[in-house]
């Protein structure tokens, strides 16, 4: 198989949560343990930092990687999902894993995967571990996928764990309350491994404290004020920066000065190739996209939108089923113009639901069968001083980029 055939095979093996919504939440870590045993446990061959949270974990992971890269270290970075190319999930110093490694890894282990019914996510995590081990990274930053306790990444023993933010997302898998979700995220806390919490949330901090106490893990709350800035847009990044700085301060085995930290935080996009985080794709009119897809993320997104001077606010939005799109839409002013669409996946929210809600709430809106048509129409209607935002789902942003 060539590279594209290999990636297609990966996606075709089992229903993948990100695409089809039929993902069954694992009841244990046995499959990923089995895979890594088969691969001679590559996760034990490198140091790591483990990052979980509802919002901010991707940005924080990229910030940490960027600073470590600025300091001259070989840094592995595992994140999910990808937007354009599967290889975005696995990087070394900002460069995507090479296609040949992906092809060879699947080809060499394909029979094992099939015999043992290994999921897409477990294959991908194992691939990352093998790549980082083979590449002899100094350290790898590992972002959890869904949750934490039962996430396939949760077989590493990191130097430090980081938990960014807890919100009501993926309730169908993680629990109906912030406390239940926090308990899943707290699952990345390891025995005698320090844990940093980026944001003090009164409803859930006690969950982290109790878990850390039971595991003899020192827990650190990040400082609310920071003198550092980042090239990632949005005032909400200050919360992420604070957590990142606390993590860096605890990395006693690695050395970096304030100037390295400053440069690392100001060059996240350049150093790591991060896309889809308040990414500017046009200046006049001002067009931005962001992969935030839950209410907490949209609160921050709209706060930043309001800080940008503009004439007419236009929004190209599409959602997947299960998201509380009604509360998200209620954030925006009635004067905004909505261009609703459905991402090209089976679990995309039916456009009829958006039509019904739009009509009932008298939103100024039009509807499109696909993302690109919605974007083209919105862009055509823009004046140069307008602001056009694209989002609602990773998949909407991916189709535009």
C-alpha positions, 0 to 999 in steps of 0.5 A: 500500500502507498501512504494514502492507501495506508491511511485509508486502511487505518480509518476503515478498520473500525468505526472511528469516534471522530468520524462516525460517532459509533466509538465504544468507550474502552473499559480498560487499557488492555488493548494498548498494553497488548500492542505496546508489548508486541512493539517491545514497549516503546513508551518506556524509552523516552521521557514525556509530559502528559496533557489532558483537559476539555479545552486548551490541551492542544494549545498547551501541548504545542506551547510546551513543545515550542519552548523545548524546541527553542532550547535545542531539544529533540521534541516529540509531539502527539496530538489529535485529531488532525485537520488536513493530514493524518501525520499532523498527529505525530511530529518531531520538532514540528515536522510531521512523521514521514510517510514511509514510517507510517506505511512501514509501521502499518505493514509490519503490524497489520496482521497483529492489529487485525487478529487483536481487533486493535482500534484506530486510536490505539494503532495511532498512539502506538505508532507515535510511541514507536516513532518517538522511541526510534527517533530518540527524542529527548522528551515527548509531549503527549496529548490525551484524546478522549478523557484521560483515565481510559485514554490509550495514551495513559500507559506512559509514566510522564515526568509531569502531568498537566490538566488544563480545563474541565467542561461539559463535553463528550458527556455521553462517554465521560459523565453528565457532570463536571465532577464526573468528567474531572474524575476521568481527566484526573486519571492521568495523575500518576503515583509520585508524578507531579500534576499541574492544574492550569485553571482553578475551577471551584467545582472540580479542583477538590477532585484533583486534590484528592486524587493527587493525595491518594497517589502521593503526587504533588499538585500545583496550581498555575499562577494567574498572572503571566508576563509572557505572550504567545503568537496564538490568538485569544485572551484565553491563551493566558490561562494556558500560558500559566499552566505551561509556565508551571510545567516548565518550572518543574522540568528540572532535567531540562534547561531554558532561560526566560528568553528561550521561554519568550521566543518559544511562546511567540513562535508556536505556529512556526515551531510546531506547525499548529493550525486551526487555532484562531487562524487568520486566513484572510485580512480584508475582510478579516477571516478567522477559523477556530476548532473550538466546538463546545460552549466553554470554547465558544465563550472564549471565542466570542470574547475575542471576536468582540475585541476585534474591531469590525463592521458586520459579524458573519459566521459560517457554522456547522456542528456534529450531533450531540453538541449544545449548538443552541447555547452556542448560538445564543452567545451571538448578537441578533445582528450577526449573519449566520451561514449554516452548513453541515460538515461532510461526515455521517454524524454532522448535525442535520441542517433541518435542526439549524433551520428550525432553531434559526426560524424560532429565534429569528436569526438572520441566516441562510443554509447550505448543503456543504461547508465550502458553499457556505464559505463562498457565499459568506465571503462574497457578501463581506465588505472589507471591514467585516469579520467572518468566523468559521467554526463549530466543529473540527470538520468544518475548519478542516474542510476550509483549510 
